[in-house]
Structure formats: structure tokens, C-alpha cells
């Protein structure tokens, strides 16, 4: 990753967070909790330009424009909302499990 890539990534993140800060307060609160949850769970394609967090902001902006409360958009179980969003996404945990399994199998084959 080049310095230019890092700079561009930071710019995109600042632009993204500007969009979040423009949301109504209830949406901002739920977004921040979703962000924490997803950072812990670790889907791989979380922060790229067309990634999951950007899609959530798109959804939230649409809900806010329609005058909906944030829980009307996500449902009352926000964790279940998040889990549904990432159910088919590869996570860092998946990558680590695959790597671990390959290492164990390689060691067993060597013996």
C-alpha cells in the first residue's frame, strides 16, 4: 500500500464520517453502535468506498429523508440487523480459521 493509497483512504474516511455527522442524532447513535459491532465481528469489505458502512449510511440517509426513526429502518434488534447484513460476507475470523486449518493440515502431512 502506497502513501497515496493511505492518504486517499483517510480522505474517503473523513468524507464518510462527515456524512454520518449530518444524520439526525438517533441515526448517529445507532450508526456508531453498528460500527463498533462490525469492527468487532470483522467483515473484510467493511470500509472500502462501496463497502458495508457506506451502504448503511446510504440506507440511513434515505430513512431520514423519509422522516423515519432509525429503529423503523433497522428494526428493534440492531445486532440482528447487522448479522443479516454480513451473513454472506467473509470475515477476518473466517480467514484466520482457514489459515489455521491449513497450517494444522500441513503439519500433520509432514509427520
N, C-alpha and C positions, 0 to 999 in steps of 0.2 A: 504494500500500500504506500503510495507516494504522499509527500507532503500536501500536494494539491488535492488528492483524494480526501485527506483528513480535513483540510480547510473547507472543501465543498460539503463534506458530511456535517461539519459543525454549522455551516450556514443553513443547510437544509433543516437541521435540528432546531436552530433558533427560529426559523420561519414556521416550523411545525408548532413550536411552543407559543408563538405569537397567535396562531390560530386557536390554540387551546385557551389562552388567556382572554380571547374575545368571546368565548362561550359564556352563557349565563352561569352564575355561581354554582348551582346544583350540578350542572353538567361538568364543570371544572372539578368539583369534589369527586364525582364518580369516575371521571377520566383518570385522575391521579391514583385512585384506588385500583382501577383496572390496570394502569401502567405498572404499579408495584406488583400486582398479582402476576402479570405476564412476564415481568422481569425475573420473578422467582421461578416460574414454570419454564421459561426459556425457549419459546418458539424461535426458530432460526431466522425467519424472514419478518422480524418484528419492526425494524426501524428504517428499512430502505424506503425509497421515495414512494413506491406503490405498496408499501407494507401494511401490516395489520393496524398499527397505531394510526396511520394516516387514514385508513378506511374507517376507523372508529370515529375520528374527528369529522370525516365527511358525513357519517351517519348522524352524529350529534348535531352538526350544523343544520342538517335537514330537519331533525326533530325540533330544534329550537325555532327555526323559521316557521314551522307549523304550529308553534305555541304549545308543544307537548312538554310535559315534565320528563325529566331524564328517565325515571323508572317506567314511564309509558313506553320508552324506546327500548330499554334493556330488559324490562321485567323486574320483579322484586328480588329475584335471586341473581345478583350480578355475577357471582362466581360461576353459576351455571351458564350464564350468557357468555362469559369468557371461555369456558370449557367447550361450548358449542362452536365458538369461533375458531378454536385451534384443534378441533378433534382430528382433522386430517393433515395437520401441519407437523413437520419434523421438528423435534425439539433437540436442544443440546444434550438432554438426558438420553434421548434415542441414539444420538451419535456416540456418546460415551459408552452406552451399553453395547452397541455394535463393536466398537473398538475393543472393549474389554473382552467380549466373547471371542473375537478374532485372536487376541493375544493368548487367551487360555487355550483355544484350539491349536494354535501354532506351537505352544509349549508342550502340549500333550502329544502332538505329532512328532516332536523332536525326541521324545523319550522312548 
